Amino acid sequence: MKLNRRFKERFTKRLHNYPGRAIGFRCDQIRTATGHLTTREYLTHPGAVGVLAFDHTGKIILVKQYRYPIDEFTFEIPAGKLGKRENPWLCVRRELEEETGYRAGKVSKLVSYWPTAAFSTEIIHLFVAKDLKLSQAHPDEDEFIELVKVTPKQLERWMKSGKIKDSKTLIAYNAWKVLFK
């Protein structure tokens, strides 16, 4: 069956709106294409960036940090939320320096994707960075980050073993392999 605009759902009213500090939650009443009233619950998110950064030796810079919702330490590419109406190209440079203490001489776009389009407005813009120059890291007050540098082969082993489960890291590396390698 080919779907077209007539299958688009229509907003009727907002039932709940919780604007959190980092993300929000909404519950909207909608009307389906058949006229049925139902609800859609979803997270609102300003969007984010992630960067696959290569140092002068060709190693990839990852950040190790504790993630409260999963109660685990993760290995991820440097990343962060977009500010209100912030340009992703500016945000990625800011986040790379904040989290790693490196400035990128060259930044290229990889892809943009929706991590969970069924229940979130979040979009993540992924980039690759090279020609890094050491600067000064200044993570957010509530961020505790350890830098880890790995070779592409080591990253692939960590991906295969399940040590890396972070979607933006998996997608960034694989997009880089397809688009740039």
Phi and psi in degrees as a GROMACS rama.xvg file:
@    title "Ramachandran Plot"
@    xaxis  label "Phi"
@    yaxis  label "Psi"
@TYPE xy
-89.3002  124.187  LYS-2
-88.6933  143.137  LEU-3
-138.428  -171.004  ASN-4
-57.7041  -25.6394  ARG-5
-67.5987  -14.7232  ARG-6
-91.7124  3.16008  PHE-7
-68.1014  138.57  LYS-8
-84.379  148.356  GLU-9
-116.103  130.417  ARG-10
-66.0308  135.611  PHE-11
-115.177  -44.9756  THR-12
-163.967  154.611  LYS-13
-86.8784  124.44  ARG-14
-93.6886  -37.6897  LEU-15
-143.484  145.809  HIS-16
-147.008  114.408  ASN-17
-117.801  103.793  TYR-18
-87.1382  94.2474  PRO-19
-74.7178  177.382  GLY-20
-70.5011  -42.4073  ARG-21
-102.198  -41.0479  ALA-22
-137.934  167.335  ILE-23
-123.607  172.974  GLY-24
-134.27  135.031  PHE-25
-133.258  151.505  ARG-26
-131.284  116.633  CYS-27
-112.94  144.935  ASP-28
-88.934  133.844  GLN-29
-131  162.689  ILE-30
-113.537  126.494  ARG-31
-77.1671  173.862  THR-32
-61.766  -25.4867  ALA-33
-88.2551  -0.345709  THR-34
93.2707  -3.16728  GLY-35
-71.4288  135.838  HIS-36
-89.8898  133.368  LEU-37
-152.202  -176.306  THR-38
-120.32  156.839  THR-39
-130.562  122.412  ARG-40
-104.289  133.487  GLU-41
-158.094  158.825  TYR-42
-90.8851  142.356  LEU-43
-104.771  139.018  THR-44
-146.628  139.99  HIS-45
-74.6102  -7.60598  PRO-46
99.8842  166.832  GLY-47
-151.389  170.74  ALA-48
-128.179  158.28  VAL-49
-144.181  150.557  GLY-50
-137.196  125.3  VAL-51
-87.3862  100.329  LEU-52
-104.474  130.477  ALA-53
-109.423  127.238  PHE-54
-79.5273  -177.969  ASP-55
-65.2814  -17.4829  HIS-56
-93.9754  -2.57055  THR-57
91.1664  3.65442  GLY-58
-81.0347  150.631  LYS-59
-93.8407  133.44  ILE-60
-91.5384  119.768  ILE-61
-112.612  159.378  LEU-62
-114.314  135.016  VAL-63
-103.201  127.046  LYS-64
-153.71  155.941  GLN-65
-81.1048  133.286  TYR-66
-115.044  108.631  ARG-67
-55.6421  -47.9656  TYR-68
-57.4118  -30.8589  PRO-69
-105.437  -3.20913  ILE-70
54.1039  46.1258  ASP-71
-146.289  159.205  GLU-72
-86.5158  138.655  PHE-73
-120.401  157.858  THR-74
-112.028  120.492  PHE-75
-140.628  160.569  GLU-76
-72.1895  153.286  ILE-77
-58.3735  140.195  PRO-78
-160.376  167.855  ALA-79
-177.346  166.348  GLY-80
-75.5449  148.06  LYS-81
-74.3574  141.584  LEU-82
-75.6389  168.973  GLY-83
-58.1277  120.437  LYS-84
58.3322  24.0364  ARG-85
-78.0354  139.515  GLU-86
-72.7269  128.912  ASN-87
-57.6543  -34.2631  PRO-88
-63.8889  -37.1344  TRP-89
-76.2955  -39.2134  LEU-90
-62.6661  -42.181  CYS-91
-64.8603  -37.6345  VAL-92
-66.5309  -41.5377  ARG-93
-63.2964  -48.7294  ARG-94
-64.6854  -39.3959  GLU-95
-59.8468  -46.0494  LEU-96
-69.309  -42.7482  GLU-97
-58.5038  -46.9919  GLU-98
-85.3045  -29.9022  GLU-99
-116.204  -20.6471  THR-100
80.8943  18.3763  GLY-101
-117.374  143.865  TYR-102
-106.284  140.795  ARG-103
-94.2287  132.148  ALA-104
-79.2867  -32.7417  GLY-105
-135.197  128.204  LYS-106
-126.53  131.665  VAL-107
-127.171  145.238  SER-108
-77.7299  137.115  LYS-109
-98.3998  -78.09  LEU-110
-152.547  165.996  VAL-111
-122.114  142.014  SER-112
-150.709  158.351  TYR-113
-96.6227  114.15  TRP-114
-66.9683  -33.6189  PRO-115
-149.802  71.0526  THR-116
-62.3745  -19.2795  ALA-117
-71.5223  -25.5967  ALA-118
-146.142  22.605  PHE-119
-154.313  146.651  SER-120
-87.7134  -0.468121  THR-121
-60.8394  137.297  GLU-122
-127.095  137.599  ILE-123
-115.049  128.156  ILE-124
-102.079  120.94  HIS-125
-106.369  141.975  LEU-126
-133.923  165.007  PHE-127
-120.532  139.529  VAL-128
-126.254  139.233  ALA-129
-138.971  179.705  LYS-130
54.6317  52.5736  ASP-131
-77.274  142.012  LEU-132
-122.037  133.894  LYS-133
-66.2124  133.744  LEU-134
-131.787  -135.179  SER-135
-131.48  122.345  GLN-136
-72.5184  143.848  ALA-137
-149.381  75.3192  HIS-138
-64.9222  161.091  PRO-139
-57.456  157.162  ASP-140
-56.0516  -32.8861  GLU-141
-101.454  14.6633  ASP-142
-104.063  130.322  GLU-143
-124.243  107.316  PHE-144
-122.733  138.187  ILE-145
-117.046  129.636  GLU-146
-81.3405  139.325  LEU-147
-134.112  128.078  VAL-148
-108.336  130.702  LYS-149
-132.81  152.618  VAL-150
-77.1436  158.906  THR-151
-55.1106  -39.1975  PRO-152
-63.6032  -41.5771  LYS-153
-64.6509  -41.3371  GLN-154
-60.6124  -42.0264  LEU-155
-62.2565  -40.0916  GLU-156
-63.5228  -42.4615  ARG-157
-64.6866  -36.0388  TRP-158
-66.2114  -46.0208  MET-159
-64.7326  -35.9726  LYS-160
-80.434  -11.5225  SER-161
89.3556  4.46082  GLY-162
-66.0016  -29.9479  LYS-163
-110.015  119.284  ILE-164
-120.634  -4.03735  LYS-165
-69.6708  124.018  ASP-166
-63.851  -41.4887  SER-167
-65.9683  -32.5239  LYS-168
-70.5581  -45.6633  THR-169
-61.255  -45.915  LEU-170
-69.8134  -42.6089  ILE-171
-60.9469  -46.263  ALA-172
-64.3983  -45.8652  TYR-173
-68.1153  -35.7881  ASN-174
-65.1634  -40.6252  ALA-175
-61.2529  -43.9715  TRP-176
-59.7138  -40.4377  LYS-177
-75.5854  -43.2586  VAL-178
-90.2752  -28.5405  LEU-179
-122.933  -20.8523  PHE-180
